[in-house]
Amino acid sequence: MELFRRDEFLQIDYLFYLNLVLEIRCRKFIELKTLYICLGIKKMDVNKIKNYLKEKLTFKYRFVVLNENTFEERFSFKLNRLNAFVFGGIFSVLLISLTILFIVFTPLKEYIQGYSSTELQKKASNLIYRVDSLNQALSVNNLYIENIQQVLKGEIKRVTFNKDSVLKQLQIDKIDFAPSAVDSAFREEVEQLDRFSVFSEATKSNDIVFTVPIKGKITEHYNSKEKHFAIDIAVDIDTPVKAVADGTVIFSGFTSDTGYVLVLEHSQGFLSVYKHNSSIFKNQGEQVISGEVIASAGSTGTFSTGPHLHFELWNDGYPVNPSNYINFK
């Protein structure tokens, strides 16, 4: 009996588990079937929505403009929503691009926060340079004032300077001034070239004509023995002084002994000197022509005894008598 009960119990358990598995499989099948049905419904809804939107976008409208009084058709055109969206997008992109370009390449960008005008940038850079230069000048002035204060207060320390030691370092015992063989050969070559120079010969063959620098009374003539290498011509003050020939101003300045002085360089090695002027009208480096007014006669300088022109003429570094070249009568 016990064996029979044990086999009966095992048979009941097997049937229970078999029913349970069948029930689970049926439930899964039902769920999958319902899922497939739902997905099919969703697919149908999506297709309907797509077709609905397509019809809405591609549905054509006719835009007509009529005359209000006669109802005459002026013009008309067909349009749908899709074209309106496309044209509107393109127009918006173009409008935004043109606006950006107009702002960037015009002065309107100065009114936008974050942009600065070019004039303000230039002024700011100039102010920076000025501030830097002012700081340098201020530092120099402060250093100068500090040194002046030390001088006034007597706080400067004396510095001992050994002059003999410096001179001893600079002193050269023997200097050989004899030219070397290469230097001697170069000198001979240059002398040969200068001796047969076609340009120098052609220049010397040209005659130079001098004009009277000023008209007046000669108070002192050229005298090499007394070392008076000039002609003094007495004139009224501020009488115009003229260039005796074409040339170049090589000196224009003032000396305490001879006052305002002008020196002109002419061709063929001639120099003309004009001293004791009241004022000069030419600067160093300027070109002048013969007879051009270059100064006003006067009586400046400690060597002057009255209003006159002290005129000198030099040739190749040596003084010559101006009367031999100029007729002062």
BALO-97320 format. One line per field, with one value per residue: residue number from 1; x, y, z of N, C-alpha, C in turn. Coordinates in steps of 0.05 Angstrom, whole numbers, plus 5000, padded with zeros to 4 digits. Layout:
i = NUM  ...
n_x = X  ...
n_y = Y  ...
n_z = Z  ...
ca_x = X  ...
ca_y = Y  ...
ca_z = Z  ...
c_x = X  ...
c_y = Y  ...
c_z = Z  ...
REM end
This chain:
i = 1  2  3  4  5  6  7  8  9  10  11  12  13  14  15  16  17  18  19  20  21  22  23  24  25  26  27  28  29  30  31  32  33  34  35  36  37  38  39  40  41  42  43  44  45  46  47  48  49  50  51  52  53  54  55  56  57  58  59  60  61  62  63  64  65  66  67  68  69  70  71  72  73  74  75  76  77  78  79  80  81  82  83  84  85  86  87  88  89  90  91  92  93  94  95  96  97  98  99  100  101  102  103  104  105  106  107  108  109  110  111  112  113  114  115  116  117  118  119  120  121  122  123  124  125  126  127  128  129  130  131  132  133  134  135  136  137  138  139  140  141  142  143  144  145  146  147  148  149  150  151  152  153  154  155  156  157  158  159  160  161  162  163  164  165  166  167  168  169  170  171  172  173  174  175  176  177  178  179  180  181  182  183  184  185  186  187  188  189  190  191  192  193  194  195  196  197  198  199  200  201  202  203  204  205  206  207  208  209  210  211  212  213  214  215  216  217  218  219  220  221  222  223  224  225  226  227  228  229  230  231  232  233  234  235  236  237  238  239  240  241  242  243  244  245  246  247  248  249  250  251  252  253  254  255  256  257  258  259  260  261  262  263  264  265  266  267  268  269  270  271  272  273  274  275  276  277  278  279  280  281  282  283  284  285  286  287  288  289  290  291  292  293  294  295  296  297  298  299  300  301  302  303  304  305  306  307  308  309  310  311  312  313  314  315  316  317  318  319  320  321  322  323  324  325  326  327  328  329
n_x = 5017  5039  5077  5045  5019  5062  5077  5031  5032  5077  5058  5017  5045  5075  5036  5017  5060  5064  5016  5024  5068  5044  5005  5037  5063  5019  5002  5046  5043  4994  5007  5048  5018  4982  5018  5039  4993  4984  5031  5023  4978  5002  5039  5005  4981  5025  5037  4990  4994  5040  5022  4982  5010  5042  5003  4984  5029  5041  4995  4965  4956  4922  4942  4912  4906  4860  4824  4791  4746  4731  4738  4775  4825  4890  4943  4966  4989  5012  5019  5047  5050  5100  5135  5131  5155  5207  5224  5218  5257  5304  5304  5307  5359  5391  5378  5397  5452  5466  5455  5493  5541  5535  5538  5589  5625  5616  5611  5572  5583  5609  5572  5557  5562  5626  5656  5705  5720  5763  5787  5787  5822  5869  5877  5883  5930  5966  5963  5986  6039  6054  6048  6088  6134  6130  6137  6190  6216  6201  6227  6280  6281  6271  6317  6355  6339  6348  6404  6417  6398  6433  6480  6470  6463  6512  6526  6554  6605  6674  6713  6771  6817  6864  6904  6952  6956  6917  6935  6982  6964  6943  6986  7031  7089  7123  7111  7103  7107  7121  7105  7076  7095  7053  7020  7052  7054  7001  6994  7028  7000  6952  6971  6991  6943  6916  6951  6944  6890  6832  6786  6801  6835  6801  6767  6800  6811  6767  6744  6733  6689  6687  6643  6629  6625  6601  6586  6625  6670  6738  6772  6817  6868  6889  6943  6996  7042  7030  6994  6942  6895  6854  6802  6776  6714  6680  6614  6544  6504  6468  6472  6461  6496  6528  6536  6599  6606  6578  6564  6571  6546  6589  6599  6563  6552  6564  6616  6655  6696  6694  6640  6579  6589  6600  6618  6635  6640  6671  6681  6743  6774  6767  6751  6706  6701  6660  6655  6636  6581  6514  6470  6454  6431  6432  6439  6482  6503  6468  6455  6481  6477  6513  6516  6472  6437  6464  6474  6472  6508  6547  6569  6589  6622  6684  6730  6713  6711  6673  6615  6625  6649  6686  6723  6748  6789  6805  6848  6858  6872  6904  6911  6891  6899  6842  6835  6861  6827  6777  6744  6740  6727
n_y = 4976  5023  5030  5038  5086  5121  5120  5142  5193  5215  5216  5253  5300  5305  5314  5363  5398  5395  5418  5470  5488  5487  5526  5572  5577  5586  5635  5667  5663  5689  5741  5755  5754  5795  5837  5838  5853  5904  5931  5929  5962  6010  6019  6027  6075  6111  6113  6135  6186  6206  6208  6245  6292  6298  6309  6357  6391  6391  6408  6450  6520  6575  6639  6699  6764  6815  6868  6916  6945  6929  6875  6851  6805  6813  6790  6723  6665  6598  6563  6524  6497  6474  6498  6550  6545  6531  6575  6615  6598  6603  6658  6678  6660  6688  6741  6743  6734  6779  6820  6809  6816  6870  6895  6880  6902  6957  7021  7010  6969  6992  7007  6962  6923  6907  6916  6963  7028  7047  7097  7106  7066  7083  7132  7112  7081  7123  7153  7116  7113  7166  7169  7133  7159  7205  7183  7166  7216  7239  7206  7218  7272  7269  7242  7281  7322  7298  7293  7347  7363  7333  7359  7411  7400  7382  7328  7298  7254  7259  7238  7204  7211  7183  7212  7203  7147  7134  7162  7135  7085  7099  7116  7108  7077  7070  7086  7064  7098  7088  7073  7013  6959  6945  6989  7029  7013  7018  7073  7092  7072  7101  7153  7150  7143  7191  7226  7221  7231  7239  7266  7304  7337  7358  7386  7426  7455  7486  7553  7598  7650  7706  7749  7815  7817  7857  7926  7981  8023  8008  7996  7971  7935  7871  7841  7803  7803  7830  7794  7800  7772  7788  7831  7891  7921  7980  7993  8011  7992  7930  7924  7886  7824  7788  7724  7706  7669  7608  7557  7518  7521  7513  7528  7560  7605  7633  7670  7694  7730  7744  7750  7739  7690  7666  7613  7593  7540  7532  7513  7483  7485  7533  7576  7621  7672  7705  7755  7787  7797  7823  7792  7726  7688  7637  7567  7514  7468  7484  7502  7554  7608  7648  7716  7714  7736  7727  7745  7799  7858  7880  7896  7857  7819  7819  7837  7874  7941  7975  7983  7938  7894  7837  7804  7743  7702  7638  7587  7520  7511  7555  7625  7676  7736  7773  7815  7800  7767  7790  7849  7904  7957
n_z = 5000  5015  4975  4932  4944  4944  4890  4868  4889  4864  4812  4813  4825  4778  4740  4758  4751  4696  4678  4698  4666  4616  4623  4631  4581  4548  4567  4552  4497  4487  4505  4468  4421  4430  4433  4382  4354  4375  4358  4303  4299  4315  4275  4233  4250  4249  4194  4176  4199  4174  4121  4127  4143  4098  4059  4079  4076  4021  3998  3951  3946  3919  3906  3898  3872  3870  3838  3876  3861  3808  3811  3780  3762  3782  3790  3802  3838  3851  3913  3966  4033  4043  4006  4025  4076  4060  4029  4067  4106  4075  4064  4117  4132  4095  4109  4162  4153  4120  4157  4197  4167  4153  4203  4220  4182  4183  4217  4255  4290  4332  4368  4393  4450  4474  4429  4405  4380  4324  4328  4383  4398  4373  4400  4452  4447  4434  4481  4516  4497  4508  4563  4577  4559  4590  4641  4637  4629  4678  4715  4702  4715  4770  4787  4773  4808  4857  4856  4854  4904  4937  4924  4944  4998  5011  5011  4975  4961  4956  4901  4889  4838  4799  4757  4732  4727  4690  4645  4638  4622  4573  4545  4492  4475  4429  4362  4299  4242  4191  4124  4099  4053  4021  4027  4005  3951  3937  3942  3901  3857  3859  3853  3800  3772  3784  3760  3705  3697  3662  3674  3714  3684  3645  3678  3700  3655  3646  3650  3703  3723  3763  3800  3826  3896  3928  3923  3937  3977  3978  4035  4055  4025  3997  4031  4039  4069  4117  4134  4119  4088  4053  4026  4047  4044  4050  4066  4069  4126  4125  4070  4010  4002  3953  3919  3890  3851  3823  3870  3932  3998  4050  4101  4150  4198  4264  4294  4349  4338  4282  4271  4236  4189  4122  4080  4016  3969  3907  3838  3812  3858  3887  3942  3973  4021  4067  4114  4178  4172  4179  4179  4155  4098  4079  4089  4113  4063  4023  3954  3913  3864  3818  3834  3868  3926  3988  4040  4088  4094  4151  4218  4254  4305  4342  4315  4278  4253  4235  4192  4141  4089  4096  4052  4028  3985  3966  3939  3925  3979  3992  4005  3959  3920  3915  3879  3833  3807  3807  3787  3822  3813
ca_x = 5000  5056  5089  5024  5014  5085  5075  5008  5040  5095  5043  5002  5065  5083  5013  5016  5081  5057  4995  5036  5084  5026  4993  5056  5066  4995  5002  5066  5032  4974  5020  5061  4998  4971  5039  5040  4970  4988  5051  5010  4961  5019  5050  4984  4977  5048  5034  4968  5004  5058  5007  4967  5029  5050  4982  4982  5051  5041  4970  4970  4938  4924  4942  4901  4903  4838  4817  4769  4723  4722  4743  4793  4848  4915  4962  4962  5009  5006  5038  5040  5063  5128  5150  5132  5175  5234  5231  5221  5283  5326  5303  5317  5388  5402  5374  5415  5479  5469  5456  5520  5561  5531  5547  5618  5641  5607  5615  5551  5593  5619  5549  5552  5579  5649  5672  5716  5726  5791  5797  5793  5846  5892  5881  5893  5959  5982  5965  6005  6066  6059  6052  6114  6154  6129  6150  6219  6224  6198  6249  6305  6279  6274  6346  6369  6332  6362  6432  6420  6395  6458  6500  6464  6467  6540  6527  6569  6631  6696  6724  6799  6822  6893  6907  6977  6952  6902  6953  7002  6952  6938  7011  7043  7118  7134  7092  7117  7092  7132  7085  7083  7100  7027  7010  7068  7046  6974  6997  7039  6979  6933  6985  6991  6916  6910  6968  6933  6861  6819  6766  6814  6846  6778  6756  6818  6811  6744  6749  6712  6686  6677  6630  6635  6606  6587  6597  6632  6696  6758  6787  6842  6873  6903  6971  7005  7063  7016  6976  6914  6890  6827  6796  6755  6698  6662  6587  6523  6494  6447  6474  6461  6521  6522  6556  6617  6604  6562  6577  6557  6552  6602  6599  6545  6551  6572  6640  6657  6715  6686  6611  6565  6608  6592  6640  6624  6659  6667  6697  6772  6787  6764  6733  6701  6694  6646  6654  6624  6554  6494  6452  6460  6406  6437  6448  6502  6493  6451  6468  6477  6485  6529  6499  6450  6440  6468  6476  6471  6533  6543  6593  6588  6648  6702  6750  6702  6714  6651  6601  6640  6651  6713  6721  6772  6788  6825  6850  6873  6881  6922  6898  6899  6890  6817  6836  6871  6805  6752  6747  6724  6722
ca_y = 5000  5047  5034  5049  5114  5136  5124  5160  5220  5225  5220  5278  5322  5308  5327  5391  5414  5396  5439  5496  5495  5493  5552  5594  5579  5599  5664  5680  5665  5709  5767  5761  5760  5822  5856  5841  5868  5932  5942  5934  5986  6034  6023  6039  6103  6127  6117  6155  6212  6214  6215  6269  6314  6302  6323  6385  6407  6392  6418  6475  6542  6595  6666  6716  6792  6825  6896  6917  6957  6913  6847  6841  6791  6827  6768  6701  6644  6575  6561  6505  6502  6466  6520  6573  6539  6532  6603  6630  6591  6615  6687  6684  6657  6711  6765  6742  6737  6807  6836  6805  6830  6899  6904  6876  6919  6984  7032  7003  6951  7007  7010  6936  6919  6890  6927  6990  7042  7049  7122  7103  7049  7100  7150  7097  7075  7147  7159  7097  7122  7191  7163  7120  7180  7222  7168  7167  7243  7244  7192  7233  7297  7261  7236  7306  7337  7285  7300  7376  7364  7324  7381  7433  7391  7374  7299  7285  7245  7264  7215  7208  7203  7182  7220  7191  7119  7134  7171  7114  7064  7109  7124  7089  7083  7073  7083  7061  7112  7082  7059  6985  6955  6945  7017  7044  7005  7030  7102  7097  7067  7123  7177  7147  7147  7219  7241  7219  7231  7255  7283  7327  7355  7372  7406  7449  7471  7505  7579  7607  7679  7716  7775  7831  7809  7880  7951  8000  8034  7990  8010  7958  7916  7846  7845  7778  7809  7836  7772  7808  7757  7795  7858  7903  7940  7995  7996  8016  7968  7915  7923  7858  7811  7768  7703  7714  7648  7585  7540  7505  7532  7493  7537  7582  7606  7657  7669  7718  7749  7753  7753  7720  7682  7647  7602  7580  7524  7535  7494  7487  7488  7560  7582  7650  7676  7731  7758  7810  7803  7828  7768  7708  7678  7610  7547  7495  7448  7495  7510  7582  7615  7673  7740  7710  7749  7707  7756  7828  7869  7891  7901  7838  7808  7838  7848  7894  7969  7989  7967  7932  7865  7825  7784  7728  7683  7617  7567  7496  7514  7578  7650  7690  7763  7774  7834  7787  7752  7806  7878  7918  7984
ca_z = 5000  5016  4949  4914  4951  4936  4860  4862  4896  4843  4787  4817  4822  4750  4726  4767  4737  4667  4675  4703  4643  4594  4629  4626  4552  4537  4574  4535  4469  4487  4507  4443  4401  4435  4426  4352  4345  4382  4340  4277  4301  4317  4248  4216  4259  4239  4166  4172  4207  4153  4097  4133  4142  4070  4045  4089  4066  3992  3987  3938  3949  3898  3917  3877  3878  3854  3840  3894  3848  3785  3816  3759  3773  3774  3786  3820  3837  3868  3935  3987  4059  4042  3993  4043  4096  4048  4022  4092  4118  4060  4069  4144  4132  4081  4125  4185  4142  4113  4181  4210  4151  4155  4229  4223  4165  4184  4244  4273  4310  4355  4387  4405  4474  4469  4407  4409  4355  4317  4338  4411  4400  4367  4423  4475  4442  4436  4509  4528  4491  4522  4591  4580  4556  4614  4663  4633  4635  4707  4729  4697  4731  4798  4791  4773  4833  4879  4854  4862  4933  4949  4921  4962  5026  5016  5016  4954  4969  4938  4888  4882  4811  4793  4729  4720  4721  4665  4623  4634  4606  4545  4533  4472  4474  4402  4340  4273  4222  4164  4108  4092  4025  4007  4027  3985  3924  3932  3938  3874  3837  3860  3841  3771  3762  3786  3742  3678  3699  3641  3687  3727  3664  3633  3698  3703  3631  3646  3663  3722  3723  3789  3800  3850  3918  3938  3913  3959  3977  3989  4056  4060  4004  4004  4039  4050  4089  4142  4138  4114  4064  4045  4018  4063  4028  4068  4055  4089  4139  4111  4041  4002  3995  3932  3914  3868  3831  3831  3890  3954  4024  4066  4128  4156  4227  4279  4312  4366  4326  4255  4269  4218  4167  4102  4063  3992  3954  3879  3822  3809  3884  3899  3965  3978  4049  4072  4143  4191  4162  4200  4178  4132  4087  4069  4109  4103  4045  4001  3929  3906  3837  3816  3837  3887  3952  4008  4066  4090  4106  4177  4233  4276  4312  4356  4297  4260  4261  4224  4172  4117  4082  4095  4031  4023  3963  3969  3917  3932  4006  3996  4000  3935  3919  3901  3857  3809  3794  3807  3782  3843  3806
c_x = 5017  5069  5069  5020  5038  5084  5053  5016  5058  5079  5027  5021  5072  5061  5011  5036  5075  5036  5006  5052  5066  5013  5011  5060  5042  4994  5022  5056  5012  4986  5034  5041  4987  4992  5041  5016  4973  5008  5039  4992  4978  5031  5029  4979  5000  5045  5012  4978  5022  5043  4992  4985  5038  5028  4980  5004  5050  5015  4974  4948  4943  4921  4934  4898  4882  4835  4791  4744  4713  4725  4759  4818  4874  4938  4956  4985  5001  5028  5028  5056  5093  5145  5152  5153  5203  5242  5235  5248  5306  5327  5313  5347  5401  5400  5393  5444  5484  5471  5483  5542  5559  5541  5577  5634  5632  5612  5593  5561  5603  5597  5543  5572  5601  5667  5681  5723  5756  5803  5804  5818  5871  5898  5893  5923  5976  5985  5985  6033  6073  6064  6080  6136  6154  6141  6180  6230  6222  6220  6275  6304  6283  6304  6362  6364  6347  6392  6436  6417  6420  6480  6495  6468  6496  6543  6543  6597  6652  6708  6753  6804  6852  6897  6931  6972  6937  6920  6974  6990  6948  6964  7022  7072  7128  7112  7107  7099  7101  7111  7095  7086  7073  7016  7026  7059  7018  6976  7008  7017  6959  6946  6986  6964  6909  6927  6956  6902  6849  6799  6778  6825  6823  6766  6774  6818  6788  6752  6726  6713  6674  6665  6636  6615  6589  6600  6601  6660  6716  6774  6814  6845  6886  6932  6980  7026  7051  6995  6946  6906  6861  6826  6773  6740  6678  6636  6568  6514  6470  6448  6476  6489  6514  6544  6572  6615  6585  6578  6559  6565  6564  6604  6580  6541  6561  6597  6643  6676  6705  6656  6599  6583  6595  6616  6627  6647  6652  6684  6726  6786  6785  6744  6730  6690  6682  6642  6642  6597  6535  6474  6459  6434  6409  6447  6468  6490  6476  6468  6461  6486  6499  6510  6476  6456  6442  6470  6472  6496  6527  6570  6594  6616  6666  6723  6739  6705  6692  6637  6618  6638  6680  6712  6748  6767  6811  6824  6869  6886  6900  6906  6909  6888  6864  6818  6847  6849  6779  6759  6729  6718  6694
c_y = 5025  5052  5046  5079  5132  5141  5143  5189  5232  5231  5246  5302  5326  5322  5357  5409  5416  5417  5467  5506  5503  5520  5575  5598  5593  5629  5679  5684  5687  5737  5775  5768  5788  5843  5861  5857  5898  5946  5947  5958  6011  6040  6036  6069  6120  6133  6137  6183  6223  6223  6241  6294  6320  6317  6352  6402  6411  6402  6446  6495  6562  6623  6685  6744  6804  6855  6898  6927  6939  6884  6834  6828  6804  6807  6747  6681  6623  6572  6540  6511  6495  6487  6544  6569  6542  6560  6620  6624  6604  6645  6694  6681  6680  6736  6766  6746  6766  6825  6834  6819  6860  6910  6902  6896  6948  6995  7024  6984  6965  7009  6983  6933  6899  6899  6955  7002  7044  7076  7120  7086  7066  7120  7136  7090  7100  7156  7141  7106  7148  7186  7150  7141  7199  7209  7169  7195  7250  7230  7207  7259  7291  7255  7262  7322  7324  7292  7329  7378  7354  7345  7403  7426  7384  7345  7284  7278  7251  7238  7221  7196  7205  7187  7206  7162  7116  7141  7149  7091  7073  7115  7101  7097  7088  7068  7084  7074  7106  7066  7031  6983  6956  6974  7034  7038  7017  7060  7108  7092  7090  7148  7174  7152  7177  7236  7242  7218  7250  7274  7308  7347  7371  7392  7430  7467  7491  7530  7586  7638  7687  7744  7789  7823  7832  7905  7971  8010  8014  8005  7997  7936  7890  7851  7820  7782  7815  7816  7781  7796  7763  7823  7868  7924  7953  8000  8004  7990  7957  7917  7894  7848  7789  7748  7710  7693  7626  7567  7528  7517  7510  7502  7561  7584  7632  7651  7695  7739  7760  7755  7731  7715  7662  7639  7586  7564  7525  7513  7502  7494  7515  7560  7612  7652  7704  7734  7785  7817  7808  7805  7752  7694  7649  7592  7528  7473  7458  7503  7539  7586  7642  7697  7737  7722  7727  7718  7786  7838  7881  7896  7883  7827  7829  7850  7870  7922  7986  7972  7963  7902  7857  7801  7770  7708  7664  7598  7545  7499  7537  7603  7663  7718  7765  7794  7822  7772  7769  7835  7893  7947  7988
c_z = 5000  4990  4930  4919  4941  4906  4853  4868  4874  4818  4789  4814  4793  4734  4733  4752  4707  4662  4679  4679  4620  4598  4623  4596  4539  4543  4557  4507  4467  4488  4481  4422  4405  4428  4396  4342  4351  4364  4312  4277  4301  4289  4230  4224  4248  4210  4160  4178  4185  4128  4102  4132  4113  4055  4054  4077  4036  3981  3976  3942  3927  3910  3895  3888  3859  3858  3856  3880  3825  3789  3793  3772  3763  3770  3807  3817  3857  3889  3954  4012  4058  4028  4011  4065  4085  4042  4047  4106  4103  4064  4097  4145  4118  4097  4149  4176  4135  4137  4195  4194  4153  4182  4231  4207  4164  4213  4264  4295  4335  4376  4400  4429  4468  4447  4414  4382  4350  4327  4368  4415  4394  4390  4447  4471  4444  4466  4524  4523  4506  4552  4596  4578  4580  4638  4661  4640  4665  4723  4726  4714  4761  4805  4792  4799  4856  4879  4863  4892  4947  4947  4941  4991  5032  5021  4995  4965  4948  4927  4880  4855  4805  4763  4716  4712  4694  4642  4617  4617  4577  4531  4515  4469  4446  4381  4314  4251  4194  4149  4101  4062  4009  4005  4006  3957  3917  3927  3910  3853  3836  3847  3811  3759  3763  3766  3714  3678  3678  3653  3700  3706  3651  3652  3700  3678  3630  3661  3681  3723  3749  3785  3826  3872  3928  3927  3936  3956  3991  4010  4062  4039  4015  4009  4053  4072  4116  4149  4137  4087  4054  4035  4034  4047  4047  4053  4077  4102  4125  4081  4032  3993  3976  3929  3889  3846  3841  3851  3911  3980  4041  4095  4130  4186  4238  4295  4326  4353  4299  4251  4252  4194  4149  4086  4041  3979  3924  3864  3821  3836  3896  3922  3967  4006  4053  4103  4152  4180  4185  4201  4153  4125  4077  4092  4096  4086  4022  3977  3923  3877  3838  3817  3856  3914  3973  4037  4065  4105  4133  4191  4258  4280  4325  4338  4279  4271  4250  4203  4147  4112  4081  4076  4027  4000  3966  3946  3925  3960  4011  3990  3975  3936  3903  3877  3831  3794  3791  3803  3801  3836  3794
REM end
